Amino acid sequence: MKKAFATLIDSTFSFLKDKPVLVAVSGGLDSAVLAHLCQETGLDFTLAHCNFKLRGSESDADAVFVSELAFGFSKPVFSQAFDTEAFAAAEKISIQMAARELRYSWFEELCNLHGFEYILTAHHAQDDLETFLINLGRGTGIDGLTGIPETNRRVVRPLLNFSREQIKTYAEEQGISWREDSSNASDKYLRNHLRHHAIPALTDANANFLNGFQNTLAHLQETQDLLEDYTAFLYSKIVNQSFKGYDLSITELKKVPHTKAVLYQLLKDFGFTAWDDIYALLDAQSGKYVSSGDYRLIKDRDVLILTELKAETQQVYKLDSEDSRLTLPGLTLLQQKPENFEDCSPNEAIFDASLLHYPLLVRKWQEGDAFYPFGMQGKKKKLSKLFKDLKYSAVQKEAVWVVCSGDDIIWVVNVRSDDRYKVTPATTRFVKLTAHYD
């Protein structure tokens, strides 16, 4: 195994050579062997150990073991204790998820503080199979069936090609000691149940099951790569970016074979789970939408608009008379004072300066807002009715800002100005506002 590991470092992970790396070591069999192999291969590494405080004195003994391991290698070690149960309760997540978040957040912090370029973990072939079976049971697309990635940003898993049996045999042959985690004997967690029962049954029935599984993963990965390339090709035909977010053309979507599969590929990284509802948007009425935790997909005539959900701002911003620029979330306002009247483009408005009361107030529009639209001969109109007439989608309405003088709306930005503040032949001083959306 030592020779195979060294060959793997030379061929697949040559980028690890001469780079400072952090090796995650729990003290168990897999991570202890990984640490020894890194030592034998001459990598520049430091150990990192997480004490999750879940097994009392056992957890503390693991930390001592890892410190002694590092001492034997003449390598530095970082060890951190966590109140995992308190973190899990505060975040309302499982103990396993809490431990994962704490572990990787701390590893990233160590990398940023001390200049480690990669994090090595000891996941092996059986871990890969367990993950595959868990995802299979939950229901997943091809992404969930391609296994644990060997490299994911700075996390590297150089033992994925090795079985637990190979790792244990090497440890016994080399006289490597390790710690046994008593919680691994429990069937409380699904992963443990698969490890103790399902996987042994599969490998007993077929001695080459693990090799066949790894071959299948390789084929699935190639299929995924092909699918990603096809999705990238379709992206330019279907998706257009705007200040609102991303517009997906329903017409173009319906032209391609397997529309639902393409839509899934385009949206799978945005946290959506209600896929049947998303597919139904293709033929739904305008205004219908589906939300994930951070994003929303809304039907607007012949497009699906993907936008990020942001906390609605109720803040009011002030633009003083002497200000030339006001920067808002997603919008920049420029103020000029021309000597004469100037024609305006759609993103500009010009006012009679003598009618304005400073500071001007800039905010998002609200239900109940009304103004006197320019050109409507003094007729008052609610903004909600204006947007309905303009056939604005919910996303378009949410993006609208208004500029106010006192309690009066003088400009629905990029839509229409107020008739009461218009320039007349008697106007001698002018204020011009220009809006630029990010």
Secondary structure, 3 states (H helix, E strand, C coil): CHHHHHHHHHHCCHHHCCCCEEEECCCCHHHHHHHHHHHHHCCCEEEEEEECCCCCHHHHHHHHHHHHHHHHHCCCEEEEECCHHHHHHHHCCCHHHHHHHHHHHHHHHHHHHHCCCEEECCCCHHHHHHHHHHHHHHCCCHHHHCCCCCEECCEECCCCCCCHHHHHHHHHHHCCCCCCCHHHHCCCCHHHHHHHHHHHHHHHHCCCHHHHHHHHHHHHHHHHHHHHHHHHHHHHHHEEEECCEEEEEHHHHHHCCCHHHHHHHHHHHHCCCCHHHHHHHHHCCCCCEEECCCEEEEEECCEEEEEECCCCCCCCEEECCCCCEEEECCEEEEEECCCCCCCCCCCEEEEEHHHCCCCEEEEECCCCCEECECCCCCCCEEHHHHHHHCCCCHHHHHCCEEEEECCEEEEECCCEEEHHHCCCCCCCCEEEEEEEEC
